[in-house]
């Protein structure tokens, strides 16, 4: 059983609060990215590629039982770190949870303000895409 | 090895001309190595544009009042200054545009219906910036013509033998960059023009990356069109130049029309004015043109041969240091290069490196540099690119090196 969404967000916030400067924060993101299971290269197709991201990001989602399992890859270690943080909270959740969860850790960690505007934009593009894939798996279009 | 001779341009003397260089980024003094994207502007250029709007601002070639005359004088003096800078035969051959992209699009508009018929061909190269590719793709689509591409050899140079084969009787135009915005390769434009002209094929040269770095002489190149942007040669954004041989500019339809380009208009037809007015419809960027002339003054004051030597020395040193750094892939091995150098660190994504360098106050470019076909040639998604201006110095390379060490420390093992 994976921990609940709230305690995972608290956990990330606690980890983040121990980081004192940009180098620590980027180092943290890079380490997070290493934990991200990779999307096998054959699945890195044009169809699975995210539009509107400056670095290439490929994303596949599948339903296991009632939970969405995401497989994501980016060539950028920093982008991989951002994805890893999102997936720590959102992977293996029901589509409704993915769509409805308020990711307050993004706000409270001030993660976005530590990123450049274009990276912050990539983060939101990735999050929106995770949600739209979850939405597609949530059954008939509402 | 380094610093054995004084640099022909002394950055210590001129850095004060560029107030933006004293900015700090994330607490670090700015090191600006993205000059191929745009250069900074010296105060002489900024003062000139401010002065125009403070003192002369008025529309040109229209009124009879004093300010209008002065503004017209400034504008036409700027044209003469540019004519002399690129050694055009006449100031009627210098058309002001919004930039190089705008100028290439103008030529595509002018030549499209006049020169290119169904089944004809337009020739470009594998190393073009998208700005010198997409207008021709579009023209070929509209005219049901075929776009053909000169390939590169393994050094990243244009394959001139293949070019000879491609320059056939159906080819109506060849468009080629003088300097690659990615690898800095300087193409043998004079020779290319000679070979094309042997087959009576006109040539457009994209000089966007050349004018700020090399002495340019359009008569010596003998090209039919030459385009460039002001903002890559220390002038403001939004002003550029289309040079065209007078004969072509006379013969071709203007492509775009509007106020100020006619002798006589009735509701049904118009008689066009002479050059250069015929090709400058609407109110031009007069302030930008005068500032471009100030940028020409600035560069000529330094001396273009000295500017070129300065750029060459920094590029050569950068190339040597990157090789010594190890684990670096440099793209292209040009016989002659200027303006830009592209590379990647092994196992490090170019964007990650760019982010970390930025945090250290070092501005480089990361990405595909609006040249995706060239990226495909090197089978790479993107690169880091450094490019120098007259204010760059060896100390900037020291900072870059320190930055790259940090990048490798943070990301290197991340394969």
Interface residues (C-beta under 8 A of the other chain):
Chain A: X22 X23 X26 X27 X30 X33 X34 X54 X55 X56 X75 X76 X77 X78 X79 X116 X119
Chain B: X26 X348 X349 X351 X352 X355 X356 X358 X359 X367 X381 X410 X411 X414
